Each structure stands twice: as C-alpha cells, then as structure tokens.
Amino acid sequence: MATTIVGIFDDFTQAQKAARELTKAGVKQSDVSIARSEGKGYTSYGGAKSKNYDAGESIGGSISDFFAGIFGADDDPAVRDERELYAESVRRGSAAVMVKVEDNMVERAADVLNDNGAIDVERRAAQYRAAGYKGYDPQVPPYNAEQTKTERQTFANQEEVSLPVIEEQLNVGKRVVQRGGVRIHTSITEHPVEEQVTLREEKVTVNRRPADREFTDADRAALNEGDFTVTTRGEEAVVGKQARVVEEVVVGKNVTEREETVRDTVKRTDVEVEEITADAKKSQKARNS
C-alpha cells in the first residue's frame, strides 16, 4: 500500500535538496513533488501535476484544493485542521515536499525529510495560533517576499530556548530569640513587731497632816476663798513608721559567644544536552494515499 508523506520547509532550496536526497534513497523521481506559493497561486515541481491557476478562483482556494487532493476532502475537524495547516504554511511562503512511498520506505523517507530541515508542523501551528491564527481563510492573499522574511526571522528567534541555570545559595544570618530569663515580682507583706517604751504618768495626791505653828503672812496670803485646779499629765506611746532600704537585689546579664556550624542543602539546575539519533526523529505526518 502506498503512503504519501508531506514535509514543510521554510527554505525552498532545502526542499529541493530533500527531494534530491529522496531519489538517492531509492524513491522514484515521479513520486516526489514540491509545491510552493508564487504570488499568483502555487507551482508544483516534480512528479505531481501542476494545477493551473483559475482567475475565477482565489489563490488561497487553489492551495486548499491542492492539499484536499492529498489529504482527502474529509470534513472531520481533525483532518480539516491538518489540511488547512499545511495550506496555511504554503500561503505564508513555505514549500511542501510530497513523497509517495510503499510501507517499507515510510521511515526512510521521513528520516530524509527530517535530516534536511523539515519543520515541526505541530510547533509551527502553535506559533501561528500564538500570533492570532484562527483557521485557514482562502480569501487571504499569499505572503509576499518581505512578509515571509519577517515571519521567518520571528520564528527563528522563537526557536531559541533559554534554560536558566538556577542555584540556591546558603545565606546564614543571626536573629535574637528568647532563650529564658528571670521574672522578678515584688510584694509588700506585713508582720507584727514590738518595742518596749517607758511612759511617765502623773497622779494628784492629797495628804492632810497636823500642824502647830504661828500664822504667818504667807498663810495670810493663802487665806483666800476660791477654787484652784491641779492638773496631771501622762505620756502615751506614739507610733511612727519610716521606710528604709535594708537590701538591694541587682539583676544583670552575662553575654557569651559561641561558634555554630550551619548545615543545609541547596538546589541547582543541571542541564544535560543529549544528541538525538536518526531513529528518534519521526515527527513528519504521514497519510495513506
């Protein structure tokens, strides 16, 4: 059973080289063809018959019809999207290499296309969509040479992948943390005390005693009627308090220093570059014809 393999190339020279390499690999020259847009439609080189541009048909329509002849006109969304993606690539200036091979030559033909620079169609589709592509429109005219050159430069920049190498560094600092301490609480307590004090007390005493003496002027002066008062005095204890500092509690801190080794793990990005062999490069799409 024959299978048609399609490879898309941004450079027409690469597409021509791939076609030559396919014939060297044993593919009949009549089974290899190249299609590309040339402003008025598309041109097919090689084994495939060229479709003449019809002035009554849009250029985009002629490109779309060409790929419908390769992939089939199935209206299944997946088939339609793939068919339109190839048509969009040609509309934007890429060249399509079509090769019809038997099943035993499918892998060999795909390797030749890949080795000669065929693009990753899925990746290119993602780039188209990122730039605003919604689907193939046959009414949109093909790119001119300047538009094609600008887009190729954009895609070339997007092919560069920057892989940052990240490495953690261990930064050791210091912070103050509470290790412990002393809580000081003061309170006032009362306890009984006693002191001995001598108090002086006065009392009035009245004594009568017999007398026999002459009456003197002093006695005459005292011989007056009236009252007189004799007062007495006494002492009582008066309690007073006076605060005195009898002891001091001194609270301080002793500062010491010690060396400590900090151990941890840090992460680093390691980038390994592995060469991909020819057996791993099977990215081209194949369709049964």
C-alpha positions as a Markdown table, in Angstrom:
| # | Residue | x | y | z |
|---|---|---|---|---|
| 1 | Met | 0.0 | 0.0 | 0.0 |
| 2 | Ala | 1.3 | 3.5 | -0.9 |
| 3 | Thr | 1.6 | 6.2 | 1.6 |
| 4 | Thr | 2.0 | 10.0 | 1.0 |
| 5 | Ile | 4.4 | 11.8 | 3.3 |
| 6 | Val | 4.4 | 15.6 | 3.4 |
| 7 | Gly | 7.3 | 17.7 | 4.8 |
| 8 | Ile | 7.2 | 21.5 | 5.2 |
| 9 | Phe | 10.3 | 23.6 | 4.6 |
| 10 | Asp | 10.8 | 27.3 | 5.2 |
| 11 | Asp | 13.6 | 27.4 | 2.6 |
| 12 | Phe | 12.8 | 26.3 | -1.0 |
| 13 | Thr | 16.5 | 25.3 | -1.5 |
| 14 | Gln | 16.2 | 22.9 | 1.4 |
| 15 | Ala | 13.0 | 21.5 | -0.1 |
| 16 | Gln | 14.8 | 20.9 | -3.4 |
| 17 | Lys | 17.7 | 19.2 | -1.6 |
| 18 | Ala | 15.3 | 17.0 | 0.3 |
| 19 | Ala | 13.7 | 16.0 | -3.0 |
| 20 | Arg | 17.1 | 15.0 | -4.5 |
| 21 | Glu | 18.0 | 13.0 | -1.4 |
| 22 | Leu | 14.7 | 11.1 | -1.6 |
| 23 | Thr | 15.5 | 10.0 | -5.1 |
| 24 | Lys | 19.0 | 9.0 | -4.0 |
| 25 | Ala | 17.4 | 6.9 | -1.2 |
| 26 | Gly | 15.5 | 4.9 | -3.8 |
| 27 | Val | 12.2 | 6.8 | -4.3 |
| 28 | Lys | 11.1 | 7.3 | -7.9 |
| 29 | Gln | 11.5 | 10.8 | -9.1 |
| 30 | Ser | 8.0 | 10.7 | -10.4 |
| 31 | Asp | 6.7 | 10.1 | -6.8 |
| 32 | Val | 8.4 | 13.3 | -5.4 |
| 33 | Ser | 7.0 | 16.7 | -5.9 |
| 34 | Ile | 7.3 | 20.2 | -4.4 |
| 35 | Ala | 4.6 | 22.8 | -4.1 |
| 36 | Arg | 5.0 | 26.5 | -3.1 |
| 37 | Ser | 3.2 | 29.7 | -3.4 |
| 38 | Glu | 4.4 | 32.2 | -6.1 |
| 39 | Gly | 2.0 | 35.1 | -5.7 |
| 40 | Lys | -0.4 | 34.0 | -8.4 |
| 41 | Gly | -1.2 | 30.7 | -6.9 |
| 42 | Tyr | 1.0 | 27.7 | -6.4 |
| 43 | Thr | 3.5 | 25.8 | -8.5 |
| 44 | Ser | 4.2 | 22.2 | -8.3 |
| 45 | Tyr | 7.6 | 20.8 | -9.3 |
| 46 | Gly | 8.3 | 17.2 | -10.0 |
| 47 | Gly | 6.0 | 14.2 | -10.3 |
| 48 | Ala | 2.7 | 15.8 | -9.2 |
| 49 | Lys | 0.7 | 17.5 | -11.9 |
| 50 | Ser | 0.6 | 21.3 | -11.6 |
| 51 | Lys | -2.9 | 22.8 | -11.2 |
| 52 | Asn | -3.3 | 25.8 | -13.4 |
| 53 | Tyr | -4.4 | 28.9 | -11.6 |
| 54 | Asp | -8.0 | 29.8 | -12.4 |
| 55 | Ala | -8.7 | 33.6 | -12.4 |
| 56 | Gly | -12.2 | 32.9 | -11.1 |
| 57 | Glu | -10.8 | 31.1 | -8.0 |
| 58 | Ser | -9.0 | 32.6 | -5.1 |
| 59 | Ile | -5.3 | 31.9 | -4.8 |
| 60 | Gly | -6.0 | 30.5 | -1.3 |
| 61 | Gly | -8.7 | 28.3 | -2.7 |
| 62 | Ser | -6.4 | 26.8 | -5.2 |
| 63 | Ile | -3.8 | 26.0 | -2.5 |
| 64 | Ser | -6.6 | 24.5 | -0.3 |
| 65 | Asp | -7.8 | 22.3 | -3.2 |
| 66 | Phe | -4.3 | 21.1 | -3.8 |
| 67 | Phe | -4.0 | 19.7 | -0.2 |
| 68 | Ala | -7.5 | 18.4 | -0.3 |
| 69 | Gly | -6.3 | 16.2 | -3.1 |
| 70 | Ile | -3.5 | 14.9 | -0.9 |
| 71 | Phe | -5.2 | 14.5 | 2.5 |
| 72 | Gly | -8.7 | 14.0 | 1.2 |
| 73 | Ala | -11.8 | 16.2 | 1.4 |
| 74 | Asp | -13.0 | 14.6 | 4.7 |
| 75 | Asp | -14.8 | 17.2 | 6.7 |
| 76 | Asp | -13.7 | 15.6 | 10.0 |
| 77 | Pro | -12.4 | 18.5 | 12.2 |
| 78 | Ala | -9.0 | 16.9 | 12.8 |
| 79 | Val | -8.5 | 16.1 | 9.1 |
| 80 | Arg | -9.7 | 19.6 | 8.1 |
| 81 | Asp | -7.4 | 21.3 | 10.6 |
| 82 | Glu | -4.4 | 19.4 | 9.5 |
| 83 | Arg | -5.2 | 20.0 | 5.8 |
| 84 | Glu | -5.7 | 23.7 | 6.4 |
| 85 | Leu | -2.5 | 24.0 | 8.5 |
| 86 | Tyr | -0.4 | 22.7 | 5.5 |
| 87 | Ala | -2.2 | 25.1 | 3.2 |
| 88 | Glu | -1.6 | 28.0 | 5.6 |
| 89 | Ser | 2.1 | 27.1 | 5.7 |
| 90 | Val | 2.4 | 27.3 | 1.9 |
| 91 | Arg | 0.3 | 30.5 | 1.8 |
| 92 | Arg | 2.9 | 32.0 | 4.2 |
| 93 | Gly | 5.8 | 31.2 | 1.8 |
| 94 | Ser | 6.8 | 27.7 | 2.9 |
| 95 | Ala | 7.4 | 24.8 | 0.5 |
| 96 | Ala | 5.8 | 21.4 | 0.8 |
| 97 | Val | 7.6 | 18.3 | -0.3 |
| 98 | Met | 5.2 | 15.4 | -1.1 |
| 99 | Val | 6.6 | 11.9 | -1.5 |
| 100 | Lys | 4.6 | 8.7 | -2.3 |
| 101 | Val | 6.3 | 5.6 | -1.0 |
| 102 | Glu | 5.4 | 2.0 | -0.1 |
| 103 | Asp | 5.1 | 1.0 | 3.5 |
| 104 | Asn | 8.6 | -0.4 | 3.7 |
| 105 | Met | 10.0 | 3.1 | 2.8 |
| 106 | Val | 7.9 | 5.3 | 5.1 |
| 107 | Glu | 10.5 | 5.6 | 7.9 |
| 108 | Arg | 13.4 | 6.1 | 5.5 |
| 109 | Ala | 11.6 | 8.8 | 3.6 |
| 110 | Ala | 10.6 | 10.6 | 6.9 |
| 111 | Asp | 14.2 | 10.5 | 8.0 |
| 112 | Val | 15.4 | 12.1 | 4.8 |
| 113 | Leu | 12.8 | 14.9 | 5.2 |
| 114 | Asn | 13.8 | 15.5 | 8.8 |
| 115 | Asp | 17.5 | 15.4 | 8.1 |
| 116 | Asn | 17.2 | 18.1 | 5.5 |
| 117 | Gly | 15.4 | 20.6 | 7.7 |
| 118 | Ala | 11.7 | 19.8 | 7.6 |
| 119 | Ile | 9.9 | 21.9 | 10.3 |
| 120 | Asp | 7.9 | 20.6 | 13.3 |
| 121 | Val | 4.4 | 21.2 | 12.0 |
| 122 | Glu | 2.8 | 21.0 | 15.4 |
| 123 | Arg | 5.2 | 23.5 | 16.8 |
| 124 | Arg | 4.6 | 25.8 | 13.9 |
| 125 | Ala | 0.9 | 25.5 | 14.4 |
| 126 | Ala | 1.3 | 26.6 | 18.0 |
| 127 | Gln | 3.3 | 29.6 | 16.8 |
| 128 | Tyr | 0.6 | 30.5 | 14.3 |
| 129 | Arg | -2.1 | 30.4 | 16.9 |
| 130 | Ala | 0.0 | 32.4 | 19.3 |
| 131 | Ala | 0.2 | 35.1 | 16.6 |
| 132 | Gly | -3.6 | 35.1 | 16.2 |
| 133 | Tyr | -4.3 | 32.4 | 13.6 |
| 134 | Lys | -7.9 | 31.1 | 13.9 |
| 135 | Gly | -8.1 | 28.9 | 10.8 |
| 136 | Tyr | -7.3 | 28.9 | 7.1 |
| 137 | Asp | -9.0 | 31.6 | 5.1 |
| 138 | Pro | -8.8 | 31.0 | 1.3 |
| 139 | Gln | -9.7 | 34.7 | 0.6 |
| 140 | Val | -6.5 | 35.9 | 2.3 |
| 141 | Pro | -3.7 | 36.5 | -0.3 |
| 142 | Pro | -0.3 | 34.7 | 0.0 |
| 143 | Tyr | 2.6 | 36.4 | 1.7 |
| 144 | Asn | 5.0 | 38.5 | -0.4 |
| 145 | Ala | 8.7 | 38.0 | 0.0 |
| 146 | Glu | 9.1 | 40.7 | 2.6 |
| 147 | Gln | 6.3 | 39.3 | 4.8 |
| 148 | Thr | 7.8 | 35.8 | 4.5 |
| 149 | Lys | 11.3 | 37.1 | 5.5 |
| 150 | Thr | 9.9 | 38.9 | 8.6 |
| 151 | Glu | 8.0 | 35.9 | 9.8 |
| 152 | Arg | 10.9 | 33.6 | 9.3 |
| 153 | Gln | 13.1 | 35.9 | 11.5 |
| 154 | Thr | 10.4 | 35.9 | 14.2 |
| 155 | Phe | 10.2 | 32.1 | 14.2 |
| 156 | Ala | 14.0 | 31.8 | 14.2 |
| 157 | Asn | 14.1 | 33.8 | 17.4 |
| 158 | Gln | 11.4 | 31.7 | 18.9 |
| 159 | Glu | 13.4 | 28.5 | 18.2 |
| 160 | Glu | 16.0 | 29.7 | 20.7 |
| 161 | Val | 15.2 | 28.2 | 24.1 |
| 162 | Ser | 16.7 | 29.8 | 27.2 |
| 163 | Leu | 17.2 | 27.4 | 30.0 |
| 164 | Pro | 18.1 | 29.2 | 33.2 |
| 165 | Val | 20.6 | 27.5 | 35.5 |
| 166 | Ile | 19.4 | 28.2 | 39.0 |
| 167 | Glu | 21.5 | 27.6 | 42.0 |
| 168 | Glu | 20.5 | 28.3 | 45.6 |
| 169 | Gln | 22.9 | 29.9 | 47.9 |
| 170 | Leu | 23.0 | 29.5 | 51.7 |
| 171 | Asn | 22.8 | 32.8 | 53.5 |
| 172 | Val | 23.4 | 32.5 | 57.2 |
| 173 | Gly | 22.4 | 35.4 | 59.4 |
| 174 | Lys | 21.6 | 35.9 | 63.0 |
| 175 | Arg | 18.4 | 36.8 | 64.9 |
| 176 | Val | 17.7 | 37.3 | 68.5 |
| 177 | Val | 15.4 | 34.7 | 70.1 |
| 178 | Gln | 14.3 | 34.4 | 73.7 |
| 179 | Arg | 16.1 | 31.6 | 75.5 |
| 180 | Gly | 14.7 | 32.1 | 79.0 |
| 181 | Gly | 15.0 | 34.7 | 81.8 |
| 182 | Val | 14.1 | 35.7 | 85.3 |
| 183 | Arg | 10.7 | 37.1 | 86.2 |
| 184 | Ile | 11.1 | 39.5 | 89.2 |
| 185 | His | 8.0 | 40.0 | 91.4 |
| 186 | Thr | 7.8 | 42.4 | 94.3 |
| 187 | Ser | 5.1 | 42.4 | 97.0 |
| 188 | Ile | 4.5 | 44.0 | 100.4 |
| 189 | Thr | 3.9 | 41.8 | 103.4 |
| 190 | Glu | 3.0 | 42.7 | 107.0 |
| 191 | His | 4.3 | 41.0 | 110.1 |
| 192 | Pro | 3.9 | 42.1 | 113.8 |
| 193 | Val | 6.7 | 43.8 | 115.7 |
| 194 | Glu | 7.0 | 45.1 | 119.2 |
| 195 | Glu | 9.1 | 47.6 | 121.1 |
| 196 | Gln | 9.4 | 48.4 | 124.8 |
| 197 | Val | 8.8 | 52.1 | 125.8 |
| 198 | Thr | 8.7 | 53.7 | 129.3 |
| 199 | Leu | 5.8 | 56.1 | 129.8 |
| 200 | Arg | 5.6 | 58.7 | 132.7 |
| 201 | Glu | 2.2 | 59.2 | 134.4 |
| 202 | Glu | 1.2 | 62.0 | 136.9 |
| 203 | Lys | -1.4 | 61.5 | 139.6 |
| 204 | Val | -2.8 | 64.0 | 142.2 |
| 205 | Thr | -2.3 | 63.1 | 145.8 |
| 206 | Val | -4.0 | 64.8 | 148.7 |
| 207 | Asn | -2.5 | 64.4 | 152.2 |
| 208 | Arg | -3.7 | 66.0 | 155.4 |
| 209 | Arg | -1.1 | 66.4 | 158.2 |
| 210 | Pro | -1.3 | 68.1 | 161.6 |
| 211 | Ala | 0.5 | 71.4 | 162.1 |
| 212 | Asp | 1.1 | 73.7 | 165.1 |
| 213 | Arg | 3.0 | 76.9 | 164.1 |
| 214 | Glu | 2.5 | 80.6 | 164.1 |
| 215 | Phe | 0.2 | 82.2 | 161.5 |
| 216 | Thr | 2.5 | 84.0 | 159.0 |
| 217 | Asp | 2.0 | 86.5 | 156.2 |
| 218 | Ala | 2.3 | 83.6 | 153.8 |
| 219 | Asp | -0.5 | 81.9 | 155.5 |
| 220 | Arg | -2.5 | 85.2 | 155.3 |
| 221 | Ala | -1.9 | 85.4 | 151.5 |
| 222 | Ala | -3.1 | 81.8 | 151.1 |
| 223 | Leu | -6.1 | 82.5 | 153.2 |
| 224 | Asn | -8.4 | 83.4 | 150.3 |
| 225 | Glu | -11.6 | 81.9 | 149.3 |
| 226 | Gly | -11.8 | 80.4 | 145.8 |
| 227 | Asp | -11.0 | 77.3 | 143.7 |
| 228 | Phe | -7.9 | 76.2 | 142.1 |
| 229 | Thr | -7.1 | 73.3 | 139.8 |
| 230 | Val | -4.3 | 70.9 | 139.9 |
| 231 | Thr | -3.7 | 69.1 | 136.5 |
| 232 | Thr | -1.8 | 66.0 | 135.9 |
| 233 | Arg | 0.0 | 64.9 | 132.8 |
| 234 | Gly | 0.9 | 61.5 | 131.4 |
| 235 | Glu | 2.8 | 60.0 | 128.5 |
| 236 | Glu | 1.4 | 57.8 | 125.8 |
| 237 | Ala | 3.1 | 55.8 | 123.1 |
| 238 | Val | 3.2 | 57.4 | 119.7 |
| 239 | Val | 3.8 | 55.0 | 116.8 |
| 240 | Gly | 5.5 | 56.4 | 113.7 |
| 241 | Lys | 6.9 | 54.4 | 110.6 |
| 242 | Gln | 9.8 | 55.2 | 108.4 |
| 243 | Ala | 10.8 | 53.3 | 105.3 |
| 244 | Arg | 14.5 | 52.4 | 105.0 |
| 245 | Val | 16.4 | 50.5 | 102.3 |
| 246 | Val | 17.8 | 47.4 | 104.0 |
| 247 | Glu | 18.8 | 45.4 | 100.9 |
| 248 | Glu | 19.3 | 45.7 | 97.2 |
| 249 | Val | 18.6 | 43.0 | 94.6 |
| 250 | Val | 20.8 | 43.5 | 91.5 |
| 251 | Val | 19.6 | 41.8 | 88.2 |
| 252 | Gly | 22.1 | 41.7 | 85.3 |
| 253 | Lys | 23.1 | 39.6 | 82.2 |
| 254 | Asn | 26.3 | 37.9 | 81.3 |
| 255 | Val | 26.9 | 37.7 | 77.5 |
| 256 | Thr | 28.9 | 34.9 | 76.0 |
| 257 | Glu | 29.7 | 34.0 | 72.3 |
| 258 | Arg | 29.8 | 30.5 | 70.7 |
| 259 | Glu | 30.6 | 29.2 | 67.2 |
| 260 | Glu | 27.9 | 27.1 | 65.5 |
| 261 | Thr | 28.2 | 25.2 | 62.1 |
| 262 | Val | 25.0 | 25.5 | 60.0 |
| 263 | Arg | 24.3 | 22.6 | 57.6 |
| 264 | Asp | 21.6 | 22.6 | 54.9 |
| 265 | Thr | 21.1 | 21.6 | 51.3 |
| 266 | Val | 20.8 | 23.9 | 48.2 |
| 267 | Lys | 19.3 | 23.2 | 44.8 |
| 268 | Arg | 20.9 | 23.8 | 41.4 |
| 269 | Thr | 19.6 | 23.3 | 37.9 |
| 270 | Asp | 21.7 | 20.8 | 35.8 |
| 271 | Val | 21.1 | 20.9 | 32.1 |
| 272 | Glu | 22.2 | 17.9 | 30.1 |
| 273 | Val | 22.3 | 18.0 | 26.3 |
| 274 | Glu | 21.7 | 14.7 | 24.6 |
| 275 | Glu | 22.1 | 14.1 | 20.9 |
| 276 | Ile | 19.0 | 12.6 | 19.2 |
| 277 | Thr | 19.8 | 9.9 | 16.8 |
| 278 | Ala | 18.1 | 9.4 | 13.4 |
| 279 | Asp | 15.9 | 6.7 | 14.9 |
| 280 | Ala | 14.2 | 9.2 | 17.2 |
| 281 | Lys | 13.3 | 11.8 | 14.6 |
| 282 | Lys | 9.9 | 10.6 | 13.4 |
| 283 | Ser | 8.0 | 13.9 | 13.5 |
| 284 | Gln | 6.6 | 14.0 | 10.0 |
| 285 | Lys | 2.9 | 13.4 | 9.4 |
| 286 | Ala | 2.0 | 10.5 | 7.0 |
| 287 | Arg | -1.2 | 9.8 | 5.3 |
| 288 | Asn | -2.4 | 6.8 | 3.3 |
| 289 | Ser | -3.0 | 7.8 | -0.2 |
